[in-house]
Amino acid sequence: MDCAPIFDKPIGDLNKTDVLKCLLPIWHVKPETARRTKQQMSRLFKYATARDLYAMANPVELAAPALGKQVDKVKSHKAGRGRTPRRSMRLWRSARLCPRELVSLPC
């Protein structure tokens, strides 16, 4: 795990550099994991600040501009996956779920 070097440090000793060491290796490779890790780290520092365990500004928010913009690879899914209305109706009929009043085809 990329954050292993900071596990033994007290929270008061952590800074922006430590946050970047954790997030940079996964920021563009695993964007969803990186976003969730960043979110959890931010919540941890906000909690520590509220409990007077951390006295400085949130290092996750300070490190955010250095991380850059993430590019998600979104895959588009076509609706219906090529099913025609008649083929769909055959599936409905086979399952005995054909809503007769909603379709013009006989069940």
C-alpha positions, 0 to 999 in steps of 0.5 A: 500500500502506498500510504504505509510509510505514514501509518507509524507517524502521529497525526500531528507530524503529517503534512502536505508532502505525506499526503502527496506521497500517498495519493500521487502514485494512484491518482491517475491509475486508480481514480476512484480509489484515489478519490475515496482515499483523499476523502477519508484522509480529509475527514480524518484531518477534520476530525483531528482538528476538531479534537485539537489533535491537529493544529494546522490547515488540512493538508489534503486540501493544500495538496489538492492543486498539486494532484491535478485533474483526474481523467475517468475512463467512462465506458458508454453502454447502449440501452437495450444491448441490441434487443428488439421489441419482439425479442423482449416480448418473447422474454416477457412471455417466457417468464409469464410477465407480459403486461397485456395492457402496456403492449400491442403485441399479443402475449 
